[in-house]
Amino acid sequence: MRKPFISVIIVNWNGRRLLEECLTSLSEVSYSNKEILFVDNASLDSSVSYVRKNFPNVKIIQNAKNLGFAGGNDVGFEKASGDAILILNTDTIVEKNLLDALGDTLYSANNIGAVQPKIVMYPQTNFIDSIGSFFLINGDLYHYGREKDPGLSIYNKEMDIFSAKGACILFRREVLEKTGLFDKDYFAYFEDTDLSMRIWLSGYRIIYTPKTTVYHKGGATAKKVVPSYIQFHSYKNRLCTYIKNLSFKYLCRVMPLTIIIYESACILYLAKRKLDISWAIQKAIFWNIMHIKQTLQKRKHIQRKIRVVKDDSFLRRLTRRVRLSYYYYQFFGGIERYRD
């Protein structure tokens, strides 16, 4: 089995308190054929000086302004030398076999384009954070196994997934050179699903492997951001993703249901007197209307230059049906939670 040179990209914004555990665990990873790129998005805390002093082997890239998760990772990718690219969040703790396990899985078949590990919540490590997501015909995502027991056998077998979680993903470099990394217009949220769709359209698969675990504190950066700002980007980017990537047939199926869900969410937020979030959803729709020309240009590129397979070749088997209770939980139980 080949041992590719792996570039690990970590994007940071005022995350000093998270860096010791993340970078210490990464420094203990057994895989030696690697480089670590620390991309700082104009932090105002002591993040950069801390990394420079305590982790001298880490390559530091300082952006003049906050480019977000998407833009920061794109800058890192431009500077990376690896055959494979690992995207890793600052609010994670990794196991020593991380790169060995992901690399072995990534190169176990020529048509695998990306791999996600088991991601478990931290410090309550008896709950799954993510083992990947499946597609719902209404345009939402089904987060398979979320908040379930990570030790259950059904969650400990490799499988194809529709979307990998951006907290930790390993990509083949040649795949990203074809699909591009993250859309800079997204800033943050749902960019991982947008990229996952392009990878599937390019003829590659995305795999979940339970061979290694990443512990994820979750939402550490988002806690510093106004909730309505998060919701705006999340809803905006989901609409944009489907307009860019879906075939006309699937677009006609998905978009009406997506808009119905958006407007229903607006009403629910109004009922809860969350006027700022309700308005953020309407702004997300308006943004897509105002930027439709730009989005259609991206769609043209994806459909002509990236797509080599039909949606049915992967969406049929990666689409799940869920009980009505799932939507109830999404709207009532989890309405205040971060939306992927």
N, C-alpha and C positions, 0 to 999 in steps of 0.2 A: 504494500500500500504506500503510495507516494505521500510525502510529508510536505505540503505546500508552504510557502512563506505566507504568513497570515498577518495582515494589518488590522489592529484593533483600534477602532475610532470611538472616542468618548467625548461627547459634547457637554459642555458645562456652562451653567449660568447661575452664579452666586450659590454654588453647591459645596462650599468649603466643608461644611459639617458632614457631608456624605463621603468625602474623598478618601479618608483614611481606611475605612472598611473596604471600599470598592477597590482601590488601587493596591492595598496590601494583599487582598485575596487574589488579585490578578497577577501580582508579582510572584505568588507562590504556585502559579499554574506550571505544570510539569513540561509543557510544550516550549521548546527553546527557539524554534525557527519563526520568530515573530517580531513585530514592532508595535509600540503603543503610541498613538497620536492623541494628544489631549487638546481639543479644540475649545477655546474659551470665548464665549459670546459676550465680550465686554463686561465681565463681572466687576462689581464694585466692592466685593469682599477680598479676602486674602487667598483666593483659590490658586492663582498663578504662582505666587511666591511660595506657597505651601508645597505645590507639586515640584517646583524647581529645586527646593531645598531637600525634600524627602524622597523624591523619586527621580534622580538625575538621568536615568535611562529613558525616561518618557519624553517624547518629542512634543514641544509645546507650540501650538498655533494660536495666535491672538487675533481675533477679529475686532475691527474698529467699532462695530456696533452689534447689537443682538440680532443675529440672522435666524433665530429660532432653531428648533430641532432639525427641520428639513435643510435649511441653508447651511447650518453648521456642519452637518454630516456631508453635505455636498463639497464643502471646502476641504474637509478631511479626506474625502475620496480623491480629490484632485492631487493631494500631496502623498497619498498612500502608494506604497511600492508592492503590496502583496498580490499573490496569485488568488488569494481569497480575502474577503473583507468582512470583519466582524463589527457589527454595530452594537454598542453596549451602553446602557444608561448608567449614570452616576449613582443612582439609588439601588444598586445591585451588589450582591456578594456571590462570587462564583466558586465552583469546586475546582480542585486541582486538575481534573481530567477534562475540563471544558473544551479546550481546543483539540485534544486528541479525539474525543468522542464526536464532536461536530464535524471535524475534518474527515474522519473515517466515513461518516455517514454521507457527507457531501460528495465524496469521490467514490462512493460505492456503486454508482451508476452514472452513465454519461448524461442522462436527462434530468438529473437533480440540480436545480438552480439555487436553492436556498434551504437552510435547515434551522429549525427552532428547537431549543432544549425545553425540558420541563421547567416552567417558571412557577415558583411557590411563593406564597405570601410570607412576609417577614415583619415582625418576629413571630407571628402565629403561624408556624410552619406546617400546621395540619390542614391547611387549605390550599387548593390550587389557585394560582392567579391566572395562568394561561398555559394551555397546551395547543393553542391555535384556535382559529375560528372557522365556522362554516357559513355558507351564504343562506339567507332567507329571501324568499321571492318578493318580499316587500322592501328589499334593499337594506334591511338591518342585518346585523351579524349575530350568529349564535355562538356564544363563547363556550365551547364544549368543555365540560368538566369544571367550570369556574366555581370556586368555593366548595368543591368536593374533596374527598379524601385522596391525597396524592399517592397513597399506597395501594389503592384498588387496582386489580389486574387490568381492567378495561382501559385504564389511563396509562398503562405501562407497556404499550406496544407501539411500534412505529406505524405511522399512517400518513397519508396525504392530507393536507389541510388547505383550505381556501386562502386563508390570510394568516401570516405570521405576525407576532407582536414585536414592535420595534424596540422593546427593552433589551432584547438579545437575539440577533439573527446573524448567521454566517452565510455569505453569498459567494458564488464563483465570480471572479472579476470579469471574465468574458461575458457573463450574462448581464452584469451591470453596464458594461460598455455598450451593449446593445439596447437595453431598456432605459438607461439612465438610472440615477439613484432617486432621490426624493424631489418632488415638484417644489421649487422654491416659493411659489405663490401660496403654498399651504401653511407656511410658517410652523405650524404644529397641529397634530391630531389628524388621524385617518390617513396620513401619508404612507404608513406601512401597508394598509390595505390597497391603496392606489398602486404602489409598487408591486405588491403580490399579484394583482390582476395583470399587470404588464408582463410579469415573469411567466404566468400561465399562458398568456396570449403568445408569448415568444416560443412556446413549445416545451418549456421546462416545468418540472414539478417542484412543489414545496413540501418538505417533509417535517414532521414532528418526531423527535427521538427522545425517549426517556432515559438514555444512557448517561446523561449528566443533568444536574439541577442548578438553576440559578435562583437565588433568593432575592425577592423584589419588595422593597419597602412601599413602592407605589405612590404616585401623585406627589412626591416630595417637592418637585418644582412647581407643579400645578397649584399647590396650596398657597403659593405666593402671588397667584394671578387671580384677578377678578373673575368669578364664576361665569358671568355673562360673556366675557371675552373668550373663555374656553368653549362655551356652547356655540358662539358665533362661528368659530373656526371649525368645530366638529361638524355642525350641520352644513356649513358652506362647503367643506371639503368632500363630504359624502356625496352631495349633489354633483359636484364637479367631477368626482371620480367616475361615477356611472355615465355621465354624459361623454366623457373622454373614452372610456374603455368598452362599454357594452355594445354588442351588435344592435342594429336597429330593432330587431325582433325582441330582444330582451329589454331594450330601452322602453319600448311601448308597454311591456308588461310591468316593469319595475317602477318607472317614474310616477305614474298616477298614484300608486300605493304609497310611494315615498312622500309625495306632497300631502296626501291625506293624513299620514302619520305626523308630518310636520305641523299641519294646522291643528290636529288634535292635541299635540304637545303644547302649542300656543294657548289653546283654550284651558288646558289643565294648569299651565303655569299662571295664567290670569286668575283662575279660580283660587290658586294658592297665593295670590297677590305677589307673584314674582314677575313684576312688569318688565324689569330689565332683561330677564331671560326670554320672556315671550317676544320682546322686541328684537332680541338678538337673533331669534329664529327667522323672523321676518326679514331682517337685514341680510341673513344668509341667503335667502331666496332672491332678494333684490340684487345682491352682489353677483350672483350667477347670471341674472338677466343682463346686468350692465357689462359683464365680462364674457358674454356668450361668444362674441367673435373670436376672442383670444382662446377660449376653451375649444371652439370648433377647429381652430388651427392645430391645437395639440391633438385633438381627436383625429384629424386628417393624418398627422404623422404616425400616430399609434396604429391606426387601421391600415395604413399603407406600408409602413417601414418595420413595425414590430410584430404585428399579428401574423401568425403562420397557421393558426388553428381556429376552428369555430368555437363559440362559447359552449355549445352542447358537448364538446369533447371533454370538458372538465366540469362545467357548472352542474350538469345533471347529477353527477355522483358526489358533488361537493355542496349540494343544496340539501338542507334539512327541513323537516316539518316539526313544528313545536306545538305544545299545548297552548290553549288560550291563557293559561296561568302564567306562561312565560312573559306574555305581553303585559299582563296585569302587574307582574313584578317589575318589568321595565318602566312602566309609567307611574306606578304608585309606590312600590317598594324601593325602586332604584332611581326615582325621578331626579333626585339631587346629585346622583353620582356621575362621575366623569363618564362621558359617552365616547366609545372608541370610534 
